[in-house]
Amino acid sequence: MTAFLLIWSPRKWPWPELPDVAKRVATGVAVTDVWGCGFARGILPGDRVFLHRVAQEPKGIFGSGYVTRAPYEVPDAATKRGYRLCIDFVYDWLVDAHEGVVIPREMLRTHPFSVQTWDAQSSGTVIKPIAEGALEKRWAELTGKRKPPRLDAQPGPTRSSKVTAHAAAKKARSRERRAQKLSGRPAPPGYAQSLFTLTPVQFPHLSQRRANRPRATRAAAQPTFRSSPCPKTKPSLSAHNAPFPAA
């Protein structure tokens, strides 16, 4: 089992629902969440994740969980690639990092924690094995040993507000694209559209150019291929390849 680091910066995401989520996790509720994982595609279900608060005090690790879904693409027009990678995970321990953390950043500066880059720019960083073993041991000493939370299929876990926000944004984008498709307007920038679905209405200059092209020109533009690359007539014998005279 591999451990990964999830970064939370209060400057980018205030996360006002964190106190309520931490209370539900403390009562034993299996709360699932979704988190961006940067460029990491090697995360598998069952892997360990640790949440690290950066940028503002108090800095340090304040939560942990287990991955329940491998990285998947979520459309995001704000990024250059048009999507971002996310994972689903379930919390097994979480505290309100607005008030304090479990392992402060100063403790992570000592060996063997110091071999790891904790202040990463994005989530999805692999925690090195030497630091992972020490982190799990110290985490168990501070929070206690627990079994991974069970996810019931019938009632379903209580999802945090971040998951609800992502789902609502995805539905809103789907409704906008469906409305644009019905109205005949071109798709917005960054929306992947197959070239095979383009109609002459969207590109009138292409259809007009092909219509004005003479039929003879179109036939001549098509290359012709022979069934055999070699000519059927025998080559004539020239002076340099004539047979030698008999002695």
MIDREN-687423 format. One record per residue (C-alpha): x, y, z; residue in one letter. Coordinates in steps of 0.02 Angstrom, whole numbers, padded with zeros to 5 digits, always signed. Layout:
REM residues N
XYZA ...
REM end
This chain:
REM residues 247
+00000+00000+00000M +00069+00169-00054T +00038+00334+00035A +00006+00499-00054F +00001+00680+00002L -00152+00790-00022L -00119+00977-00009I -00244+01102+00060W -00209+01289+00049S -00335+01401+00139P -00288+01541+00020R -00355+01444-00129K -00500+01354-00042W -00567+01422+00124P -00664+01260+00159W -00794+01330+00280P -00877+01158+00294E -00722+01079+00372L -00781+01092+00554P -00944+01001+00515D -00855+00867+00414V -00729+00839+00555A -00871+00817+00681K -00956+00685+00573R -00792+00591+00551V -00763+00598+00740A -00932+00515+00772T -00886+00368+00659G -00980+00418+00501V -00895+00360+00340A -00877+00526+00251V -00811+00520+00073T -00734+00663-00022D -00658+00706-00191V -00488+00786-00210W -00378+00841-00354G -00220+00735-00373C -00118+00840-00494G -00037+00730-00627F -00033+00570-00523A -00117+00426-00616R -00039+00284-00516G -00153+00300-00365I -00253+00141-00334L -00404+00102-00224P -00345+00057-00051G -00194+00174-00052D -00167+00289+00095R -00187+00479+00088V -00135+00612+00213F -00201+00791+00211L -00073+00928+00237H -00116+01111+00270R +00005+01237+00191V +00023+01425+00160A -00053+01480+00327Q -00032+01432+00509E -00066+01311+00584P +00031+01207+00456K +00041+01019+00463G -00051+00855+00436I -00230+00855+00498F -00319+00709+00413G -00301+00538+00333S -00403+00417+00232G -00409+00277+00104Y -00432+00293-00083V -00595+00220-00148T -00581+00267-00332R -00431+00282-00448A -00393+00449-00534P -00524+00503-00660Y -00540+00655-00772E -00657+00798-00726V -00687+00932-00860P -00614+01099-00809D -00603+01241-00935A -00490+01341-00817A -00344+01222-00847T -00236+01213-01004K -00274+01030-01035R -00461+01055-01013G -00479+00934-00868Y -00407+00890-00699R -00376+00724-00614L -00473+00683-00456C -00486+00539-00335I -00621+00483-00214D -00572+00434-00037F -00650+00404+00132V -00589+00487+00292Y -00534+00383+00440D -00472+00533+00542W -00499+00720+00522L -00483+00871+00634V -00530+01052+00608D -00368+01123+00539A -00433+01300+00568H -00401+01268+00752E -00252+01151+00748G -00167+01003+00664V -00114+00830+00723V +00069+00834+00666I +00138+01011+00654P +00253+01063+00514R +00401+01086+00633E +00397+00902+00678M +00408+00857+00493L +00576+00946+00483R +00661+00812+00588T +00731+00648+00525H +00662+00537+00449P +00519+00652+00401F +00641+00778+00326S +00678+00664+00176V +00505+00704+00109Q +00452+00863+00017T +00298+00913+00116W +00265+01086+00046D +00219+01026-00129A +00132+01139-00253Q -00001+01011-00296S -00076+00853-00224S -00032+00677-00277G +00148+00672-00216T +00207+00500-00163V +00267+00490+00017I +00436+00404+00021K +00438+00235+00109P +00559+00290+00245I +00448+00438+00287A +00286+00339+00265E +00334+00209+00396G +00379+00341+00525A +00223+00441+00483L +00106+00293+00505E +00188+00249+00671K +00176+00427+00738R -00001+00445+00670W -00058+00288+00762A +00021+00352+00923E -00073+00517+00912L -00242+00460+00844T -00249+00276+00890G -00260+00120+00783K -00419+00098+00683R -00482-00016+00547K -00523+00059+00377P -00702+00124+00378P -00831+00014+00293R -00938+00085+00154L -01116+00020+00154D -01188+00005-00020A -01370+00028+00031Q -01376+00188+00136P -01217+00259+00062G -01090+00369+00152P -01117+00550+00193T -01025+00653+00064R -00947+00820+00103S -01002+00983+00023S -00850+00982-00094K -00918+00827-00181V -01088+00908-00198T -01011+01066-00271A -00913+00967-00402H -01066+00866-00450A -01173+01022-00467A -01042+01106-00577A -01031+00952-00688K -01220+00948-00711K -01223+01134-00752A -01090+01113-00886R -01186+00967-00961S -01346+01069-00971R -01255+01214-01056E -01176+01101-01187R -01342+01015-01220R -01428+01182-01244A -01291+01243-01362Q -01305+01084-01463K -01493+01103-01482L -01480+01286-01531S -01350+01251-01665G -01217+01365-01592R -01034+01310-01598P -00962+01230-01444A -00862+01339-01322P -00671+01338-01326P -00594+01185-01247G -00745+01074-01281Y -00688+00917-01371A -00792+00891-01527Q -00760+00758-01657S -00722+00815-01834L -00839+00683-01900F -00989+00770-01820T -00956+00939-01901L -01093+00996-02019T -01078+01110-02172P -01175+01240-02077V -01031+01262-01956Q -00902+01276-02097F -00992+01349-02249P -00832+01399-02338H -00775+01217-02350L -00937+01155-02427S -00945+01305-02546Q -00766+01278-02605R -00800+01095-02641R -00961+01136-02734A -00873+01262-02847N -00732+01143-02887R -00746+01070-03065P -00781+00885-03074R -00637+00857-03195A -00517+00939-03074T -00579+00830-02932R -00555+00674-03038A -00381+00728-03090A -00332+00764-02911A -00363+00583-02863Q -00203+00482-02885P -00204+00328-02996T -00114+00170-02946F -00052+00030-03059R -00082-00149-03018S +00103-00184-03043S +00246-00062-03022P +00345-00142-03165C +00305-00105-03349P +00234-00247-03453K +00346-00215-03606T +00520-00287-03607K +00661-00160-03609P +00762-00148-03768S +00942-00204-03768L +01060-00058-03785S +01242-00056-03835A +01308-00069-03660H +01202-00219-03610N +01213-00317-03777A +01279-00497-03764P +01464-00530-03798F +01505-00599-03973P +01550-00782-03982A +01736-00817-03990A 
REM end
